[in-house]
């Protein structure tokens, strides 16, 4: 699999995360069977420059905004989530279990 193909598959799943919900690097990696959560983070590292890739909706397994420093400002990720009604306190999504969305919930077949 090429680097571009890998990134495109991560973007396709990230684009499916519903407004006001979050997923995790690990959930995306597990669904795509593409390796580690860190690889998903790497793919999303500069995705804010890509149209329609809501990377702000991807957090770590604890609901923490671990990718916030890869946005143009360290507070942008939180601002974007709060604009969608997701409460964030101390860089952590509140009610994470209720806000969590898994690609497995939406797709039966792998992308």
C-alpha positions as YAML, in Angstrom:
chain: A
units: angstrom
residues:
- id: 1
  name: UNK
  ca: [0.00, 0.00, 0.00]
- id: 2
  name: UNK
  ca: [1.34, 3.41, -0.91]
- id: 3
  name: UNK
  ca: [1.67, 6.29, 1.51]
- id: 4
  name: UNK
  ca: [-0.96, 8.28, -0.42]
- id: 5
  name: UNK
  ca: [-3.41, 5.36, -0.36]
- id: 6
  name: UNK
  ca: [-2.94, 4.93, 3.40]
- id: 7
  name: UNK
  ca: [-3.57, 8.61, 4.08]
- id: 8
  name: UNK
  ca: [-6.62, 8.61, 1.79]
- id: 9
  name: UNK
  ca: [-8.18, 5.69, 3.67]
- id: 10
  name: UNK
  ca: [-7.64, 7.42, 7.02]
- id: 11
  name: UNK
  ca: [-9.22, 10.60, 5.59]
- id: 12
  name: UNK
  ca: [-12.22, 8.64, 4.27]
- id: 13
  name: UNK
  ca: [-13.00, 7.27, 7.72]
- id: 14
  name: UNK
  ca: [-12.34, 10.58, 9.47]
- id: 15
  name: UNK
  ca: [-14.79, 12.29, 7.11]
- id: 16
  name: UNK
  ca: [-17.50, 9.91, 8.35]
- id: 17
  name: UNK
  ca: [-17.27, 10.91, 12.03]
- id: 18
  name: UNK
  ca: [-20.58, 12.64, 12.77]
- id: 19
  name: UNK
  ca: [-20.82, 16.29, 13.83]
- id: 20
  name: UNK
  ca: [-20.60, 16.50, 17.61]
- id: 21
  name: UNK
  ca: [-18.96, 13.09, 18.01]
- id: 22
  name: UNK
  ca: [-15.37, 11.92, 18.35]
- id: 23
  name: UNK
  ca: [-13.40, 8.83, 17.46]
- id: 24
  name: UNK
  ca: [-9.93, 7.66, 18.38]
- id: 25
  name: UNK
  ca: [-6.73, 7.05, 16.49]
- id: 26
  name: UNK
  ca: [-6.87, 3.45, 17.66]
- id: 27
  name: UNK
  ca: [-10.47, 2.84, 16.56]
- id: 28
  name: UNK
  ca: [-9.60, 4.06, 13.06]
- id: 29
  name: UNK
  ca: [-6.40, 1.98, 12.94]
- id: 30
  name: UNK
  ca: [-8.23, -1.13, 14.15]
- id: 31
  name: UNK
  ca: [-11.02, -0.70, 11.64]
- id: 32
  name: UNK
  ca: [-8.70, -0.18, 8.69]
- id: 33
  name: UNK
  ca: [-6.26, -2.86, 9.88]
- id: 34
  name: UNK
  ca: [-3.46, -0.50, 8.93]
- id: 35
  name: UNK
  ca: [-1.18, -0.64, 11.90]
- id: 36
  name: UNK
  ca: [-0.89, 1.49, 14.98]
- id: 37
  name: UNK
  ca: [-2.80, 4.46, 16.28]
- id: 38
  name: UNK
  ca: [0.37, 6.50, 15.82]
- id: 39
  name: UNK
  ca: [0.20, 5.87, 12.09]
- id: 40
  name: UNK
  ca: [-3.32, 7.33, 12.01]
- id: 41
  name: UNK
  ca: [-2.04, 10.34, 13.95]
- id: 42
  name: UNK
  ca: [0.78, 10.71, 11.44]
- id: 43
  name: UNK
  ca: [-1.72, 10.62, 8.55]
- id: 44
  name: UNK
  ca: [-3.87, 13.28, 10.21]
- id: 45
  name: UNK
  ca: [-0.90, 15.43, 11.26]
- id: 46
  name: UNK
  ca: [-1.39, 18.02, 8.54]
- id: 47
  name: UNK
  ca: [-4.95, 17.20, 7.52]
- id: 48
  name: UNK
  ca: [-6.28, 20.59, 8.60]
- id: 49
  name: UNK
  ca: [-4.96, 21.81, 5.27]
- id: 50
  name: UNK
  ca: [-7.16, 19.27, 3.46]
- id: 51
  name: UNK
  ca: [-10.78, 20.09, 2.67]
- id: 52
  name: UNK
  ca: [-13.43, 18.19, 4.61]
- id: 53
  name: UNK
  ca: [-11.14, 16.24, 6.94]
- id: 54
  name: UNK
  ca: [-12.40, 16.90, 10.49]
- id: 55
  name: UNK
  ca: [-9.21, 15.80, 12.27]
- id: 56
  name: UNK
  ca: [-10.35, 17.72, 15.35]
- id: 57
  name: UNK
  ca: [-12.83, 14.87, 15.95]
- id: 58
  name: UNK
  ca: [-10.03, 12.33, 16.49]
- id: 59
  name: UNK
  ca: [-8.66, 12.05, 20.03]
- id: 60
  name: UNK
  ca: [-6.62, 9.52, 21.97]
- id: 61
  name: UNK
  ca: [-8.11, 6.48, 23.71]
- id: 62
  name: UNK
  ca: [-8.67, 8.47, 26.91]
- id: 63
  name: UNK
  ca: [-10.54, 11.25, 25.11]
- id: 64
  name: UNK
  ca: [-7.62, 13.65, 25.37]
- id: 65
  name: UNK
  ca: [-6.84, 16.20, 22.68]
- id: 66
  name: UNK
  ca: [-3.40, 14.75, 22.12]
- id: 67
  name: UNK
  ca: [-3.19, 16.11, 18.56]
- id: 68
  name: UNK
  ca: [-3.92, 19.72, 19.50]
- id: 69
  name: UNK
  ca: [-0.35, 20.90, 18.94]
- id: 70
  name: UNK
  ca: [-0.53, 19.90, 15.26]
- id: 71
  name: UNK
  ca: [-3.23, 22.49, 14.56]
- id: 72
  name: UNK
  ca: [-2.37, 26.06, 13.57]
- id: 73
  name: UNK
  ca: [-2.96, 27.08, 17.21]
- id: 74
  name: UNK
  ca: [-2.99, 24.78, 20.26]
- id: 75
  name: UNK
  ca: [-6.55, 25.86, 21.15]
- id: 76
  name: UNK
  ca: [-8.11, 25.39, 17.71]
- id: 77
  name: UNK
  ca: [-8.93, 21.70, 18.19]
- id: 78
  name: UNK
  ca: [-10.87, 22.48, 21.37]
- id: 79
  name: UNK
  ca: [-12.63, 25.45, 19.75]
- id: 80
  name: UNK
  ca: [-13.77, 23.33, 16.80]
- id: 81
  name: UNK
  ca: [-15.09, 20.60, 19.11]
- id: 82
  name: UNK
  ca: [-16.89, 23.11, 21.32]
- id: 83
  name: UNK
  ca: [-18.46, 24.66, 18.20]
- id: 84
  name: UNK
  ca: [-20.02, 21.22, 17.67]
- id: 85
  name: UNK
  ca: [-21.32, 20.99, 21.23]
- id: 86
  name: UNK
  ca: [-18.54, 18.76, 22.58]
- id: 87
  name: UNK
  ca: [-17.52, 19.87, 26.06]
- id: 88
  name: UNK
  ca: [-13.77, 19.90, 26.67]
- id: 89
  name: UNK
  ca: [-12.18, 20.55, 30.06]
- id: 90
  name: UNK
  ca: [-8.41, 20.48, 30.57]
- id: 91
  name: UNK
  ca: [-7.90, 19.13, 27.03]
- id: 92
  name: UNK
  ca: [-10.22, 16.16, 27.64]
- id: 93
  name: UNK
  ca: [-13.59, 15.40, 26.06]
- id: 94
  name: UNK
  ca: [-16.29, 15.24, 28.70]
- id: 95
  name: UNK
  ca: [-18.74, 12.33, 28.57]
- id: 96
  name: UNK
  ca: [-16.31, 10.66, 26.21]
- id: 97
  name: UNK
  ca: [-18.20, 7.36, 26.32]
- id: 98
  name: UNK
  ca: [-21.35, 9.10, 25.03]
- id: 99
  name: UNK
  ca: [-19.52, 11.13, 22.38]
- id: 100
  name: UNK
  ca: [-17.41, 8.23, 21.07]
- id: 101
  name: UNK
  ca: [-18.12, 6.98, 17.54]
- id: 102
  name: UNK
  ca: [-16.52, 3.86, 16.13]
- id: 103
  name: UNK
  ca: [-16.16, 3.19, 12.39]
- id: 104
  name: UNK
  ca: [-17.46, -0.30, 13.17]
- id: 105
  name: UNK
  ca: [-20.80, 1.32, 14.13]
- id: 106
  name: UNK
  ca: [-21.24, 2.66, 10.61]
- id: 107
  name: UNK
  ca: [-19.50, 0.26, 8.26]
- id: 108
  name: UNK
  ca: [-19.92, -3.47, 7.92]
- id: 109
  name: UNK
  ca: [-17.39, -3.71, 5.11]
- id: 110
  name: UNK
  ca: [-13.88, -2.32, 5.17]
- id: 111
  name: UNK
  ca: [-13.04, 0.72, 3.07]
...
